[in-house]
Amino acid sequence: MKLIIKIKEIDLLLFSYDKLSELYYKYLTTDEKIIKRIFKERVGRSVNLENLVKYNDKLQWLKLYWRDVQIDLRLGIMLRKK
């Protein structure tokens, strides 16, 4: 019986953590902050989105700002079909 209660408590904690992290990424941070943090962790230097000299900086800028109109149109068509 105590084991079942402990498992339910753990499930509640995991559910709460998932919901809190979802809310944080949805309302309290921006895509630019996330990209800068992840880039710094993986590459070891800050990404420079204002002066695009290095290839990786250019890729991060494209990730943030480039939108393909054709992709948006196709996605809209697919969603309407459902």
VMD Tcl script that draws the C-alpha trace (Angstrom):
set ca {
  {0.00 0.00 0.00}
  {2.79 2.43 0.88}
  {4.54 1.59 -2.38}
  {1.44 2.55 -4.38}
  {1.23 5.88 -2.53}
  {4.93 6.57 -3.24}
  {4.46 5.76 -6.94}
  {1.48 8.13 -7.13}
  {3.52 10.88 -5.45}
  {6.33 10.39 -7.95}
  {3.87 10.49 -10.86}
  {2.40 13.70 -9.50}
  {5.86 15.26 -9.20}
  {6.80 14.27 -12.75}
  {3.51 15.61 -14.10}
  {3.99 18.87 -12.20}
  {7.56 19.22 -13.47}
  {6.46 18.62 -17.06}
  {3.69 21.20 -16.80}
  {5.95 23.79 -15.17}
  {8.66 23.35 -17.79}
  {6.05 23.59 -20.55}
  {4.72 26.85 -19.11}
  {8.25 28.23 -18.68}
  {9.21 27.60 -22.29}
  {5.86 28.83 -23.57}
  {5.48 32.09 -21.60}
  {8.69 33.04 -19.79}
  {11.46 32.65 -22.35}
  {12.10 33.39 -26.00}
  {13.48 31.30 -28.84}
  {16.54 33.54 -28.96}
  {17.37 32.93 -25.29}
  {16.96 29.18 -25.71}
  {19.21 29.09 -28.79}
  {21.86 31.21 -27.06}
  {21.85 28.97 -23.97}
  {22.01 25.69 -25.87}
  {24.67 27.03 -28.27}
  {26.84 28.18 -25.34}
  {26.52 24.75 -23.67}
  {27.36 22.77 -26.79}
  {29.92 24.94 -28.58}
  {31.49 26.75 -25.62}
  {31.12 30.29 -26.94}
  {28.30 32.77 -27.32}
  {26.44 32.96 -30.59}
  {26.70 36.31 -32.36}
  {23.38 37.03 -34.07}
  {24.20 40.65 -34.96}
  {27.51 40.15 -36.80}
  {27.17 36.94 -38.80}
  {30.71 35.88 -39.68}
  {30.91 32.24 -38.67}
  {28.89 29.50 -40.34}
  {27.33 28.25 -37.09}
  {26.17 31.77 -36.23}
  {24.47 32.00 -39.60}
  {22.71 28.68 -39.04}
  {21.40 29.84 -35.66}
  {20.15 33.09 -37.24}
  {18.34 31.08 -39.93}
  {16.81 28.87 -37.25}
  {15.34 31.96 -35.61}
  {14.25 34.15 -38.48}
  {13.90 32.20 -41.74}
  {10.42 31.09 -42.67}
  {9.52 29.36 -45.93}
  {6.17 30.50 -47.27}
  {5.71 27.23 -49.20}
  {6.03 25.20 -46.01}
  {3.44 27.37 -44.28}
  {1.05 26.94 -47.20}
  {1.49 23.17 -47.31}
  {0.97 22.90 -43.56}
  {-2.23 24.94 -43.82}
  {-3.53 22.70 -46.58}
  {-2.70 19.55 -44.59}
  {-4.45 20.90 -41.48}
  {-7.56 21.80 -43.46}
  {-7.76 18.27 -44.89}
  {-7.99 16.79 -41.40}
}
mol new
graphics top color blue
foreach p $ca { graphics top sphere $p radius 0.5 }
foreach p [lrange $ca 0 end-1] q [lrange $ca 1 end] { graphics top cylinder $p $q radius 0.2 }
display resetview
